[in-house]
Amino acid sequence: MKIVVAMTGASGAAFAARLLDVLDQQQHDVHLIISESAGLVFQEELGLRIDVRQLDPCEFVLQCRRALEPWGGTQTSSIQLQPPQLQPRGTLRYYQANDFMAPIASGSYLTDGMVVCPCSGGTLSSIVHGLGNNLIHRAADVHLKERRRLIVVPRETPLSAIQLENMRRLAEAGAVVMPAMPGWYHGVRGVMDLIDFMVARILDQLEIPHELVRRWGTQMELS
């Protein structure tokens, strides 16, 4: 599938890193945008020093993979996706956030969906109000107007009335609003299990098959 992944300056870089890791392992065509604020968050939360003005997407996905290893790597409580790869497997394209000449800035370029993960309050507001100040906002606007999948993953607490209203309006416009609220019923044994829960729900919304977590009502494997 052809998926746009936008990473913004909210906390929750691990969710974005794992999503990119899984999409690459499954060999999807990923179009990646990282805001400057997101670059700072990746350094703060995962220890990754990245230059969003000249990013090598293949190297970045490998950095993400390595950064997750202390939290369990690709291991989950019940199922492993597949052995981690030493080299990227999918197709990765990277665009700077100010690149309005990127194909994904136009509805004429076909995609299967877009994920904003994590989604900052500022990005949420800009998408809701159609500001189009950068490529992330524009690509999200394209997905809304073309009636394609748009999934936003806010990571903020508590939420103000303004943020709640923005989420409501975005949902009414056709997006899937998926706050980073991991469940615990799939057999949580570590931080990676909570990360995988959110990534699994994102993949479900994209209709991408996976076996990241145990589903409700299925038997949990014990060891």
C-alpha positions in Angstrom: 0.0 0.0 0.0 1.0 3.6 -0.5 0.9 5.3 2.9 1.8 8.9 3.9 3.3 9.1 7.4 3.6 12.5 9.1 5.4 12.9 12.4 4.8 16.1 14.4 6.0 17.6 17.6 3.8 15.9 20.2 5.2 13.4 22.6 5.0 9.8 21.5 7.9 9.4 19.1 8.1 5.6 19.9 4.6 5.1 18.3 5.8 6.8 15.1 9.1 4.9 15.1 7.4 1.5 15.5 4.7 2.4 12.8 7.5 3.2 10.3 9.3 0.0 11.3 6.3 -2.2 10.7 5.3 -0.6 7.5 8.8 -1.1 6.2 8.9 -4.7 7.3 5.7 -5.3 5.4 7.3 -3.6 2.3 4.7 -0.8 1.9 5.4 2.3 0.0 5.9 5.0 2.6 5.9 8.8 2.0 7.4 10.4 5.1 7.3 13.9 6.4 8.9 15.0 9.7 8.4 18.5 11.2 11.2 20.3 12.9 9.5 19.9 16.2 9.2 16.2 15.7 12.9 16.1 15.1 13.4 17.6 18.6 11.0 15.1 20.1 12.9 12.2 18.6 16.1 13.4 20.1 14.5 13.9 23.5 12.6 10.7 23.7 14.6 8.2 21.6 18.0 9.8 21.6 18.0 10.1 17.8 19.8 13.2 16.3 18.3 13.8 12.9 18.4 16.7 10.5 15.0 17.0 9.0 16.4 19.2 6.2 18.5 16.3 4.7 17.2 13.1 6.1 18.1 9.7 4.7 14.8 7.7 5.2 16.5 4.3 4.9 19.0 5.2 7.6 16.2 6.7 9.7 14.1 3.6 9.7 17.1 1.6 10.9 17.8 4.2 13.6 14.2 3.8 14.7 14.5 0.0 14.8 17.6 0.2 17.0 16.1 2.9 19.3 13.3 0.5 20.1 15.5 -2.4 21.1 15.8 -1.4 24.8 12.0 -1.5 25.1 11.7 -5.0 23.5 12.5 -4.4 19.9 10.0 -6.2 17.7 9.0 -8.7 20.4 5.4 -8.6 21.5 3.6 -10.4 24.4 2.1 -13.1 22.1 3.2 -12.8 18.5 6.3 -11.5 16.7 5.7 -9.8 13.4 8.9 -11.2 11.8 12.6 -11.2 12.5 14.0 -7.6 12.4 15.8 -6.8 9.1 19.2 -5.3 8.9 18.2 -3.3 5.8 15.1 -1.5 4.9 12.6 -3.6 2.9 9.9 -1.2 1.7 10.0 1.9 -0.4 10.8 5.0 1.6 10.4 8.6 0.3 11.1 11.6 2.4 9.9 15.2 1.9 10.7 18.3 3.9 7.7 19.9 5.5 8.0 23.0 3.3 8.1 21.0 0.0 4.8 21.9 -1.7 6.1 20.4 -4.9 6.0 16.9 -3.4 3.5 14.6 -5.2 1.5 14.1 -2.0 0.6 17.8 -2.0 -1.9 17.1 -4.8 -5.1 15.0 -4.9 -4.0 13.8 -8.4 -1.4 11.6 -6.6 -3.1 8.5 -5.4 -2.5 7.1 -2.0 -4.2 4.5 0.3 -4.2 6.7 3.4 -2.3 9.0 5.7 -1.3 8.8 9.3 -0.3 11.8 11.5 1.5 10.1 14.4 2.0 11.7 16.9 -0.3 14.6 16.1 0.4 17.8 18.0 -2.3 20.2 19.1 -1.1 22.8 16.6 -1.1 20.4 13.7 -4.6 19.2 14.7 -5.8 22.8 14.7 -4.2 23.6 11.4 -5.8 20.6 9.7 -9.2 21.4 11.1 -9.1 24.9 9.9 -7.5 24.1 6.5 -4.5 26.4 6.9 -2.2 24.4 4.7 0.9 26.1 6.2 3.2 23.1 5.5 3.2 19.8 3.6 1.7 17.9 6.5 -1.3 20.2 6.7 -1.7 20.2 2.9 -1.4 16.4 2.6 -4.0 16.0 5.3 -6.3 18.4 3.6 -5.9 16.4 0.4 -6.9 13.2 2.1 -10.0 14.8 3.5 -11.1 16.4 0.3 -10.4 13.2 -1.7 -12.3 11.1 0.9 -9.2 9.0 1.6 -8.2 7.6 5.0 -6.8 10.1 7.4 -5.8 8.9 10.8 -4.6 11.4 13.5 -3.0 10.2 16.7 -3.0 13.0 19.3 -0.9 12.5 22.4 -1.9 15.1 25.0 -3.5 15.2 28.4 -5.6 16.7 29.8 -7.5 18.0 26.8 -8.8 21.6 26.6 -12.3 22.3 25.3 -10.7 23.8 22.2 -8.7 20.5 21.5 -11.8 18.4 22.1 -13.8 20.6 19.7 -11.1 20.3 17.1 -11.1 16.5 17.4 -14.9 16.5 17.0 -14.8 18.7 13.9 -12.0 16.6 12.4 -14.0 13.4 13.0 -17.1 15.0 11.4 -14.9 15.9 8.4 -14.1 12.2 7.9 -10.9 11.6 9.7 -10.3 8.9 12.3 -9.2 10.5 15.6 -7.2 7.9 17.6 -5.7 9.4 20.8 -2.7 7.4 22.0 -4.6 5.4 24.6 -3.2 1.9 24.7 -5.3 -1.0 26.0 -4.1 -3.6 28.5 -6.1 -6.7 27.6 -3.7 -8.2 25.1 -1.2 -9.4 27.7 1.0 -6.5 28.6 4.5 -7.4 29.7 6.5 -4.4 28.8 6.5 -0.9 27.2 6.7 -2.4 23.7 3.4 -4.1 24.2 1.7 -0.8 24.8 3.4 0.7 21.7 2.3 -2.2 19.6 -1.3 -1.9 20.7 -1.5 1.6 19.2 0.3 0.7 16.0 -2.0 -2.3 15.6 -5.0 -0.1 15.8 -3.6 2.2 13.2 -2.9 -0.7 10.9 -6.5 -1.9 11.5 -7.8 1.5 10.3 -5.6 1.2 7.2 -6.9 -2.3 6.6 -3.4 -3.7 6.7 -3.2 -7.3 8.0 -0.9 -7.9 11.0 -0.4 -10.1 14.0 1.1 -7.5 16.4 -1.2 -8.1 19.3 -3.7 -10.6 20.7 -7.2 -9.6 19.8 -10.1 -9.5 22.3 -11.7 -12.9 22.8 -8.8 -14.9 21.6 -6.7 -17.1 23.8 -3.6 -15.6 25.4 -0.4 -17.6 25.2 1.3 -17.9 28.6 4.9 -18.7 29.2 
